[in-house]
Amino acid sequence: MLTRLTSDLIPAFTQACAHERVFGSRIITALRTYGPEDARALFWLLLKDDSPAAALYLAGDVLSVSAVPEADPAPIAALVRQQAVHEVDTNWDQCAALQGLLGGTTDSSYYMVYQGAPVEEAFPDIVPGDPLAVFSVLQRSHEYYRTHLRFAPWAEDLGRRLDTGLAEVYQLELDGEVVATGFIASQDDECGVIAAVAVVPEYRLRGLGSRVSRFLVKRILELGKTPRLISGYDAVAELYRQVGFDTCGRWGELYL
């Protein structure tokens, strides 16, 4: 049974967010940022035999799902149709099952978890990020950010997440210019998720992305949590392995 989240269901919903830590952390951070009644963030709980099988979070036309492998995809597919969802982010098994019901195209790569040693180095060139400077780096670094992000709603959402203490954003400065950025995009009680590590094209191949990633690992470890992330492509996973991450599963994105 799929039901809209209400306050009394939050404990079960939180359990479902722990089924998969990366998207689950995204979902629980959104819940703690907006609450269950804000129209800008919609949440559902999927129950199986009265147990929490999946937590779902809709922002715009993107649905994030933290689910057990055996979660029934049929009610999720029905919600996708009802809400005119264009992208579903979830584990690979659920993504493939949803594609079988809905069609569309998929993308996939690795979930990764940090298994390396504590990071001892200092990072005097990395400081808390200015939203305008960080947004400029994102826009310059990748077509996805140029086509998917508008500054005003992005900055408003980022500000709300920063205010909760569940997200952090940083920038790396070199030659008097902000040339790289990285985020702790979300947190739950166990992990912090690294995302949006970006370097402007003119400063690539200098190890700056790795430097930002090591800084974020250090920061998450200081919080007493485990660093996690998703690699955008399989080839990128090798770069994160050099930082100290290991693969621990596959995520999938379904585009409709």
Backbone as a ProteinNet text record, in pm:
[ID]
protein_1_A
[PRIMARY]
MLTRLTSDLIPAFTQACAHERVFGSRIITALRTYGPEDARALFWLLLKDDSPAAALYLAGDVLSVSAVPEADPAPIAALVRQQAVHEVDTNWDQCAALQGLLGGTTDSSYYMVYQGAPVEEAFPDIVPGDPLAVFSVLQRSHEYYRTHLRFAPWAEDLGRRLDTGLAEVYQLELDGEVVATGFIASQDDECGVIAAVAVVPEYRLRGLGSRVSRFLVKRILELGKTPRLISGYDAVAELYRQVGFDTCGRWGELYL
[TERTIARY]
83.3	0	86.9	58.3	131.1	44.3	99.2	19.5	101.4	34.6	100.9	150.3	266	326.4	250.8	224	169.5	262.2	244.3	337.4	347.9	238.4	241.4	318.4	341.5	413.5	563.7	608.9	749.6	845.7	820.6	915.4	931.1	821.4	829.7	896.5	866.4	927.6	1079.3	1124.1	1267.6	1333	1264.8	1318.1	1336.4	1239	1248.1	1361.1	1390.4	1501.3	1635.2	1643.6	1768.1	1788.6	1691.3	1709	1823.2	1839.8	1948.5	1997.8	2124.4	2170.1	2184.3	2219.3	2244.2	2113.5	2023.2	1895.3	1810.8	1827.2	1756.9	1797.8	1927.6	1975.5	1918.4	1910.4	1848.2	1703.2	1632.5	1491	1472.9	1550.6	1533.5	1577.4	1679.5	1720.6	1609.4	1545.3	1433.4	1319.2	1289.6	1182.2	1214.6	1338.8	1376.5	1388	1403.9	1409.6	1270.6	1179.8	1049.6	934.1	949.6	837.9	740.9	644	555.6	441	426.3	307.7	341.7	466.1	506.4	487.3	414.2	381	503.4	613.8	734.4	807.1	772	835	726.6	700.6	594.1	655.1	595.9	651.7	543.4	584.2	494.8	570.5	494.3	548.6	481.6	563.4	513.1	527.1	416	414.7	395.5	462	442.3	420.8	301.9	268	293.9	255.2	268.2	412.8	507.9	647.5	685.4	772.6	810.9	900	847.4	921.3	992.1	941	1003.5	960.3	1053.4	1025.5	1042.4	948.2	948.3	940.6	1014.7	1021	1016.5	920	902.9	936.1	1032.2	1068.7	1060.7	965.8	945.4	896.7	971.9	933.8	1034.9	1111.5	1211.8	1167.2	1155.6	1114.8	1235	1266.2	1372.8	1308.7	1366.7	1307.8	1416.6	1395.1	1477.5	1392.3	1432.6	1343.9	1421.6	1353.4	1407.6	1401.3	1488.1	1489.2	1354.5	1277.6	1151.9	1032.5	1055.2	944	866.5	735.1	648.3	658.8	702.4	715	581.9	476.2	349.8	291.3	278.1	223.9	316	446.1	538.7	519.7	503.2	477.1	347	245.1	118	135.6	216.2	242.3	318.7	415.2	491.3	397.6	303.4	207.7	119.1	69.4	-22.4	43.5	170.1	238.9	321.4	313.7	388.6	538.3	591.7	733.6	815.7	927	1015.2	1147.1	1179.3	1303	1280	1325.7	1319.4	1461	1502.9	1634.5	1615	1676	1655.4	1764.5	1752.1	1849.1	1825	1926.4	1919.5	1807.2	1785	1679	1542.7	1516.6	1389.7	1378.8	1489.7	1491.1	1455.4	1516.6	1489.5	1344.8	1291.7	1152.3	1057.9	1087.2	1003	1011.4	1128.9	1139.2	1053.1	1047	962.1	815.4	774.5	634.8	607.6	708.9	686.6	758.2	855.2	938.1	1042.9	1088	1189.2	1329.5	1426.8	1568.4	1630.8	1742.8	1805.6	1952.3	2003.5	2145.8	2180	2304.9	2341.4	2490.7	2528.2	2667	2669.1	2778.5	2800.5	2758.6	2700.7	2703.2	2844	2895.4	3029.1	3029	3111.6	3123.4	3271.9	3305.3	3446	3498.9	3613.1	3678.4	3822.9	3862.5	4001.7	4035.4	4158.4	4207.8	4157	4164.7	4133.6	4220.1	4164.9	4235.5	4302	4435.1	4509.2	4549.3	4548.7	4602.1	4513.1	4571.1	4498.2	4454.4	4349.4	4291.7	4265.6	4370.3	4349	4286.3	4289	4233	4084.7	4023.9	3882.1	3807.3	3704.5	3629.5	3480.4	3393.9	3249.5	3213.8	3120.1	3090.6	2996.2	3024.5	2931.9	2837.3	2705.7	2613	2634.5	2658.1	2678.5	2803.8	2913.2	3038	3025.2	2961	2943	2853.6	2746.3	2656.4	2730.9	2817.7	2896.2	2986.1	3050.4	3135	3051.8	2935.8	2849.7	2807.9	2769.1	2725.8	2838.6	2957.7	3072.8	3122.5	3091.5	3155.4	3082.8	2948.7	2876	2744.5	2711	2586.9	2464.5	2468.6	2352.7	2312.7	2411.7	2380.6	2330.2	2382.1	2335.8	2190.5	2148.7	2013.5	1911.8	1958.2	1866.1	1855.6	1949.3	1947.7	1916.2	1824.9	1802.6	1841.1	1907.8	1972.2	1873.5	1764.1	1676.4	1620.2	1555.8	1504.7	1616.1	1726.8	1840.7	1894.9	1915.1	1970.7	1873.9	1744.6	1646.2	1645.2	1646.5	1648.1	1778.7	1891.4	2019.9	2022	1970.8	1968.2	1889.8	1776.1	1695.9	1772.7	1841.4	1916.1	2035.3	2103.3	2215.1	2168	2051	1997.4	1970.2	1940.5	1916.2	2045.6	2159.5	2285.8	2307.5	2216.2	2226.8	2297.4	2325.6	2398.6	2508	2616.8	2726.3	2780.4	2827	2880.5	3012.9	3108.5	3243	3292.7	3390.3	3454.8	3606	3674.6	3820.7	3866	3957.9	4007.1	4151.8	4181.5	4315.3	4339.5	4456	4491.3	4388.3	4332.5	4235.3	4098.8	4070.8	3944	3883.4	3751	3682	3674.2	3741.6	3754.9	3697.5	3657.6	3603.1	3507.5	3420	3322.3	3287.8	3224.1	3174.9	3079.5	2988.7	2881.4	2878.9	2843.1	2778.1	2630.4	2575.3	2441.8	2331.5	2357.3	2254.6	2321.3	2247.5	2294.7	2176.7	2204.6	2113.3	2191.7	2141.5	2209	2336.6	2357.6	2473.9	2574.6	2529.1	2619.2	2602.8	2704.2	2698.2	2727.6	2652.6	2662.3	2731.8	2838.4	2913.5	2849.2	2836.2	2776.4	2827.1	2802.6	2830.9	2974.8	3070.5	3211.1	3239.5	3276.8	3289.4	3410.4	3477.4	3594.2	3572.8	3600.2	3582.3	3681.7	3647.6	3731	3876.6	3903.1	4040.3	4133.4	4076.5	4158.3	4148.9	4101.2	4093.5	4231.2	4239.4	4361.6	4472.5	4433.6	4530	4505	4414.5	4384.7	4293.8	4226.5	4144.2	4014.8	3956.6	3837.8	3868.3	3982.9	4024.5	4049.6	4105.5	4133	4002.8	3906.5	3776.9	3713	3722	3662.2	3727.5	3859.7	3927.9	3886.5	3873.1	3826.6	3688.5	3596.4	3460.5	3460.2	3545.1	3559.6	3602.6	3702.8	3751.9	3640.7	3565	3457.7	3350.1	3309.7	3207	3257.3	3382.3	3439.1	3442.7	3470.1	3468.8	3330.2	3227.3	3090	3053.7	3146.4	3121.1	3037.1	3039.1	2954.9	3039.7	2977.1	3044	3021.9	3128.3	3110.6	3059.3	2958.7	2904	2882.3	2866.4	2839.2	2790.8	2745.4	2725.4	2822.5	2888	2974	2886	2911	2827.7	2842.8	2961.9	2990.6	3083.7	3086.9	3175.6	3321.3	3363.3	3502.2	3535.9	3438	3461.9	3486.5	3428.6	3445.8	3592.4	3672.2	3815	3883.5	3842.9	3900.2	3865	3741.9	3702.9	3767.1	3796	3869.8	4006.5	4069.2	4199	4190.4	4072	4050.5	4025.9	3976	3950.2	3810.6	3733.6	3598.3	3597.8	3502.1	3476.6	3332.1	3307.2	3170.8	3089.4	2958.9	2872.8	2733.8	2724	2595.5	2583.8	2467.6	2443.7	2313.5	2319.4	2200.2	2151.1	2028.6	1973.3	1888.7	1888.8	1800.2	1715.4	1585.6	1491.3	1442.1	1458	1414.2	1292.3	1187.6	1061	1023.8
-119.2	0	124.3	218	343.3	454.9	529.7	632.1	758.7	875.3	1002.2	1005.7	1064.7	1069.7	1165.5	1119	1201.3	1190.3	1279.2	1285.7	1153	1081.3	955.4	846	863.8	763.4	792.2	903.2	942.1	835.8	770.6	666.7	553.3	505.3	400	453.2	577	639.4	648.8	685.5	694.3	557.4	452.5	317.2	286.6	325.9	300	378.7	496.9	575.6	505.7	419.5	348.5	227.3	192	76.7	101.7	224.7	261.3	398.6	408	524.6	652.3	642.7	765.6	837.1	769.3	832.7	844.5	749.1	759	882.6	914.4	1035.4	1159.6	1157.8	1269.5	1289.4	1178.4	1185.4	1235.7	1181.2	1221.9	1365.7	1411.3	1551.9	1642.1	1604.4	1683.8	1688.8	1575.5	1573.6	1665.4	1660.8	1743.8	1890.8	1917.9	2055.8	2114.4	2038.2	2091.9	2044.7	1929.8	1874.4	1803	1729.5	1646.5	1721.3	1851.3	1921.9	2036.2	2053.8	2159.2	2110.4	2184.9	2140.4	2132	2194.3	2189.1	2056.2	1974.5	1843.9	1746.3	1646.1	1550	1414.6	1347.8	1223	1115.2	990.7	874.5	761.6	674	553.8	433.4	336.4	210.5	104.1	43.5	-61.4	-197.2	-297.8	-436.5	-517.5	-574.2	-649.9	-565.5	-439.1	-343.4	-306.6	-348.2	-309.5	-204.6	-107.9	-3.4	-58.7	-63	-119.3	-13.5	110.1	214.6	351.5	445.8	587.6	659.9	749	819.4	969.3	1044.5	1190.3	1250.5	1338.9	1404	1550.8	1596.3	1738	1776.3	1863.3	1893.7	1770	1725.8	1604.1	1491.5	1499.2	1397.3	1323	1191.5	1106.2	1027.2	1040.5	962.6	852.6	731.7	615.4	539	515.9	424.7	302.3	186.5	70.1	-58	-153.4	-288.8	-352.2	-450.4	-509	-567.2	-620.5	-686	-590.7	-460.2	-364.4	-374.2	-373.5	-386.4	-261.1	-272.5	-153.4	-101.3	-181.2	-141.6	-13.3	-1.3	124.5	243.3	219.6	328.9	373.5	278	312.4	389.8	351.7	424	568.2	588.1	723.1	804.3	741.2	809.6	862.3	779	823.5	936.7	919.5	1017.4	1154.2	1156	1281	1334	1269.3	1311.6	1324	1221.4	1217.6	1194.6	1264.9	1249.3	1179.9	1168.8	1101.4	1030.2	905	827.8	786.4	817.9	780.7	675.3	557.7	448.9	344.3	229.7	122.1	58.6	-10.1	-59.3	-160.7	-251	-350.7	-284.1	-185	-115.1	-34	25.4	102.6	13.1	-104.3	-195.8	-243.5	-271	-314.4	-204	-80.1	31.4	54.1	35.2	48.7	-55.5	-176.7	-278.4	-240	-157.8	-115.2	15.7	100.7	236.4	269.1	184.4	220.6	322	404.2	504.8	452	535.2	499.7	507.3	437	431.4	470.9	511.7	533.2	466.7	425.2	354.3	364.1	359.8	343	297.3	325	264.5	353.3	290.2	345.7	321.7	416.7	401	446.7	379.5	411.1	424.5	517	541.9	433.7	375.8	270.8	306	429	466.5	511.7	559.8	607.5	748.9	794.5	934.9	1027.8	1140.7	1239.6	1338.9	1348.5	1432.2	1567.2	1582.7	1705.1	1825.6	1944.1	2069.5	2121.5	2202.5	2252.4	2403	2483.8	2628.3	2695.1	2628.4	2686.4	2654.6	2579.1	2542.9	2610.2	2685.7	2764.8	2746.9	2782.5	2777.3	2852.8	2796.6	2847.6	2966.4	3061.1	3169.4	3120.3	3129.3	3070.7	3117.5	3245.6	3294.3	3234.2	3230.2	3174.8	3025.4	2954.1	2810	2781.3	2856.8	2837.4	2860.2	2959.9	2985.4	2867.4	2808.9	2691	2576	2550.8	2443.4	2467.1	2588.1	2619.8	2602.4	2639.4	2628.6	2485.6	2401.2	2270	2162.3	2173.3	2060.3	2107	2047.9	2083.8	2055.2	1950.1	1916.9	2036.3	2100.2	2213.2	2332.8	2350.3	2462.4	2444.8	2320.5	2296.6	2269.9	2230.8	2188.8	2285.4	2378.8	2465.2	2608.9	2668.6	2813.5	2869	2983.3	3027.5	3048.3	3118.9	3157	3036.1	2939	2823.9	2738	2726.1	2647.6	2710.3	2842.4	2910.8	2907.7	2918.8	2915.8	2779.4	2672	2536.5	2511.5	2554.4	2535.7	2607	2730.9	2805.3	2733.8	2675.1	2601.9	2480.7	2409.6	2291.3	2329.3	2437.2	2483.1	2522.5	2582.1	2624.8	2506.8	2390.3	2272.2	2212.9	2248.9	2186.7	2051.6	2009.3	1877.8	1884.6	2004.1	2022.7	2126.5	2113.3	2209.5	2226.2	2346.3	2372.4	2446.5	2409.3	2464.7	2502.2	2592.5	2632.2	2629.3	2594.6	2595.1	2714	2792.3	2912.8	2892.6	2931.4	2919.5	3039.1	3099.1	3216.7	3328.2	3340.1	3444.9	3421.5	3299.2	3267.2	3141.8	3138.8	3017.6	2923.2	2808	2719.6	2580	2548.7	2415.5	2425.9	2328.2	2325.5	2181.3	2164.7	2033.7	2050	1953.6	1962.7	1839.9	1858.9	1753.7	1777	1699.4	1728.4	1688.9	1587.4	1539.6	1457.4	1439.9	1357	1284.1	1163.1	1098.1	1070.7	984.6	963.3	881.8	817.6	731.8	788.6	864.4	899.3	1043.5	1091	1216.2	1186.7	1247.9	1216	1330.1	1296.3	1391.7	1400.4	1523	1541	1671.2	1684.7	1807.4	1853.8	1759.5	1797.9	1839.5	1964.6	2019.5	2110.6	2105.3	2189	2255.3	2385.1	2452.9	2395.7	2393.5	2324.5	2368.7	2496.5	2546	2493.8	2441.5	2397	2246.4	2171.7	2027.4	1963.1	1836.4	1756	1809	1876.3	1923.1	1858.9	1763	1696.2	1774.8	1878.3	1962.2	1890.9	1812.7	1737.1	1638.4	1571.6	1479.1	1553.9	1672.7	1751.5	1791.2	1838.8	1873.5	1750	1636.1	1513.1	1472.3	1482.4	1447.3	1542.2	1670.1	1765	1726	1691.5	1655.7	1527.3	1432	1310.1	1347.2	1432.1	1472.7	1538	1624.6	1696.1	1598.8	1502.8	1407.1	1318.4	1275.1	1195.5	1275.5	1405.3	1490.4	1495.8	1479	1476.5	1341.7	1245.8	1113.2	1025.7	1054.5	981.6	919.1	833.6	762.4	836.8	871.4	935.4	834.6	876.9	798.9	889.5	827.4	903.7	808.4	865.6	787.7	840.1	748.5	789.7	811.4	923	953.8	853.6	798.8	699.7	595.2	476.8	372.4	417.9	493.1	539	632.1	711.5	803.5	726.5	608.1	529.2	501.6	483	457	575.7	696.3	815.1	817.6	779.2	778.2	662.8	553.8	445.4	495	581.8	636.5	726	782.7	865.1	777.9	654.4	564.1	505.2	524.7	471.4	333	249.6	119.3	115	35	20	-67.7	-39	-116.6	-135.3	-136.6	-155.3	-66.7	-73.6	8.5	87.5	214.1	296.2	299.4	344.2	359.4	485.1	548.3	660.4	622.8	638.9	611.8	746.2	767.5	891.1	862.4	941.9	917.1	1038.6
0	0	0	-88.5	-98.5	-40.7	55.1	121.5	139.8	131.4	157.2	301	319.2	451	543	663.2	770.2	890.7	986.2	1099	1173	1186.4	1260.9	1188.5	1056.9	979.3	968.5	1026.4	1010.6	1064.4	1179.5	1222.9	1121.1	1063.7	962.2	835.9	800.1	683.1	700.9	819.6	847.7	834.7	878	859.1	710.7	628.8	485.4	421.5	472.8	418.9	440	539.7	568.2	478.9	394.4	306	207.8	164.7	72.2	114.9	154.6	228.8	146.3	18.3	-57.6	-90.1	-162.9	-191.7	-64.7	27.7	154.3	232.3	230.2	296	229.4	96.6	24.6	70.9	84.6	120.9	263.5	357.4	497.3	516.8	442.4	450.8	399.9	290.1	238.7	338.8	403	502.3	619.5	667.4	781.1	742	613.1	565.1	546.4	485.7	447.1	534.2	599.7	674.3	581.9	639	556.8	490.8	515.3	465.8	370.4	331.9	239.3	95.9	15.1	-120.9	-211.2	-172.4	-255.8	-245.7	-148.4	-129	-86.4	-169.7	-143.8	-109.3	-11.9	39.4	47.2	16.8	29.5	97.5	163.3	225.2	162.5	118.2	65.4	173.2	208.7	309.6	244.4	299.3	258.2	384.7	398.7	519.4	644.5	638.1	748.4	780.9	697.2	716.2	612.4	646.7	551.6	440.9	319.2	206	124.2	122.4	41.7	91.4	84.6	108	-24.5	-56.8	-184.5	-160.8	-241.6	-229.9	-369.8	-392.2	-522	-509.2	-590.3	-599.9	-746.7	-780.5	-921.6	-992.9	-1095.5	-1167.1	-1146.1	-1035.1	-1002.2	-876.9	-888.3	-777.7	-727.2	-598.4	-534.7	-451	-459.1	-392.9	-317.8	-189.8	-110.7	-80.3	-134.1	-128.8	-100.3	-39	-29.4	-168.9	-197.8	-332.1	-375.1	-279.2	-314.4	-313.8	-303.3	-303.8	-434.8	-424.7	-541.9	-628.1	-754.4	-837.9	-890.6	-886.2	-948.9	-889.2	-755.9	-703.4	-727.6	-733.4	-764.4	-908.7	-999.5	-1139.4	-1154	-1078.2	-1083.9	-1036.3	-932.6	-883.8	-987.7	-1053.6	-1158.5	-1267.4	-1309	-1411.4	-1357.8	-1237	-1178.8	-1162.5	-1122.4	-1092.2	-1210.3	-1325.2	-1444.3	-1415	-1349.2	-1315.3	-1441.9	-1454.8	-1570.6	-1536.4	-1406.9	-1366	-1234.4	-1225.7	-1101.3	-1064.3	-941	-888.5	-780.6	-799.7	-703.9	-722.9	-654.5	-676.5	-814.2	-864.4	-1001.5	-1021.8	-926.9	-944	-956.2	-871.7	-878.7	-1008.5	-1050	-1174.4	-1293.3	-1299.9	-1410.4	-1407.9	-1287.6	-1277	-1322.8	-1286.3	-1328.1	-1479	-1537	-1682	-1752.3	-1695.5	-1755.1	-1755.7	-1658.2	-1649.9	-1724.1	-1732.1	-1781.5	-1912	-1952.3	-2066.4	-2024.1	-2119.5	-2090.1	-2106.8	-2074	-2083.4	-1944.6	-1928.5	-1797.1	-1805.1	-1689.7	-1668	-1535.8	-1519.1	-1397.3	-1372.5	-1246.6	-1206.7	-1061.1	-990.4	-859.9	-743.2	-641	-506.8	-451.7	-372	-315.1	-170.2	-89.2	52.3	85.3	172.4	205.4	297.8	258.2	337.4	367.7	338.7	355	496.1	509.5	638.4	665.9	790.1	818.7	733.8	696.6	614	708.3	700.9	794.7	736.5	605	544.4	571.8	556.9	573.4	436.7	435.9	311.5	323	331.4	347.4	226.1	110.8	-10.9	-29.5	63.6	54.2	168.5	132.7	230.1	203.5	298.4	272	145.9	70.6	-62.3	-63.1	-151.3	-182.5	-291.1	-270.9	-368	-512.3	-533.6	-670.9	-732.6	-656.2	-709.1	-735.9	-643	-660.3	-780.4	-794.3	-908	-1039.6	-1043.7	-1164.4	-1198.5	-1097.6	-1122.1	-1177.6	-1118.1	-1166.3	-1311.1	-1343.7	-1479.5	-1580.5	-1541.8	-1632.2	-1646.8	-1547.8	-1543.1	-1620.7	-1635.1	-1692.4	-1753.7	-1867.6	-1936.8	-1851.3	-1769.2	-1685.7	-1599.4	-1537.7	-1450.6	-1531	-1651.3	-1733.7	-1775.7	-1797.2	-1847.4	-1736.3	-1616.6	-1511.2	-1393.1	-1379.8	-1263.3	-1300.4	-1224.7	-1228.9	-1092.5	-1092.1	-969.1	-855	-878	-767.3	-692	-758.5	-681.9	-624.5	-698.4	-647.7	-519.6	-520.8	-404.5	-286.5	-313.9	-206.1	-138.7	-219.8	-163.9	-89.2	-146.9	-80.3	53.5	57.2	182.2	290.4	254.7	353.1	405.5	315.7	358.6	445.7	409.7	491.7	630.8	638.7	768.4	860.9	805.1	888.1	942.6	881.7	918	854.1	766.2	701.8	567	519.8	394.4	416.7	341.7	346.9	204.9	172.6	39.2	54.2	-29.9	-21.8	-160.4	-161.5	-287	-269.1	-378	-380.7	-463	-406.3	-471.8	-514.6	-637.7	-693.4	-784.5	-770.3	-851.5	-835.9	-715.2	-689.3	-749.1	-794.2	-860.5	-798.4	-789	-746.2	-865.3	-855.9	-971.4	-947.9	-824	-796	-677.6	-670.2	-562.3	-526.2	-413.4	-371	-255.6	-240.2	-142.3	-53	73	149.7	122.8	33.2	-19.1	77	158.9	251.3	359.8	467.8	578.7	640.7	691.7	784.5	912.2	995.9	1123.7	1109.2	993	972.9	874.7	775.2	666.1	621.9	550.6	476.9	332	241.3	99.1	25.2	-43.6	-125.5	-263.2	-314.5	-447	-508	-638.7	-713.1	-694.7	-697.1	-703.1	-847.1	-866.1	-1001.1	-1009.6	-1124.4	-1152.5	-1288.3	-1297.9	-1426.3	-1527.6	-1656.3	-1756.5	-1759.9	-1739.9	-1752.2	-1642.6	-1534.9	-1421.7	-1397.9	-1494.9	-1479.8	-1498.7	-1459.5	-1470.1	-1379.7	-1270.7	-1171.5	-1035.2	-1029.1	-903.3	-810.4	-862.6	-776.4	-733.2	-823.2	-785.6	-674.2	-684.1	-579	-448.7	-458.7	-338.2	-268.3	-344.9	-286.5	-222.9	-290.2	-237.1	-105.9	-96.9	28.3	141	108.1	208.9	260.9	169.8	211.5	293.4	256	337.6	478.6	488.6	620.6	701.5	636.7	706.9	756.8	674	714.6	828	820.1	928.6	1058.4	1049.3	1168.3	1232	1150.2	1200.8	1261.2	1255.3	1310.4	1220.3	1089.3	995.1	884	805.2	696.3	564.4	492.1	361.5	258.1	182.8	72.7	-47.7	-165.9	-286.9	-394.8	-506.6	-628.1	-732.9	-803.9	-914.7	-1037.2	-1106.4	-1222.3	-1335.1	-1349.6	-1453.5	-1394.2	-1453.9	-1403	-1402.7	-1505.6	-1512.9	-1397.4	-1352.8	-1242.2	-1112.4	-1101.2	-979.3	-952.1	-1056	-1036.6	-970	-1004.5	-940.7	-792.1	-759.5	-619.1	-542.9	-610.6	-543.9	-498.5	-578	-541.4	-419	-393.3	-274.8	-150.7	-172.2	-60.6	-57.6	-165.6	-173	-236.1	-194.5	-256.7	-305.3	-408.8	-458.9	-364.3	-355.9	-265.8	-325.4	-458.2	-523.8	-646	-710.2	-828.7	-812	-853	-859.2	-1003.5	-1020.4	-1154.1	-1162.6	-1277.6	-1306.4	-1426.6	-1413.7	-1523.3	-1574.2	-1705.4	-1768.9	-1856.5	-1836.2	-1907.7	-1992.1
[MASK]
++++++++++++++++++++++++++++++++++++++++++++++++++++++++++++++++++++++++++++++++++++++++++++++++++++++++++++++++++++++++++++++++++++++++++++++++++++++++++++++++++++++++++++++++++++++++++++++++++++++++++++++++++++++++++++++++++++++++++++++++++++++++++++++++

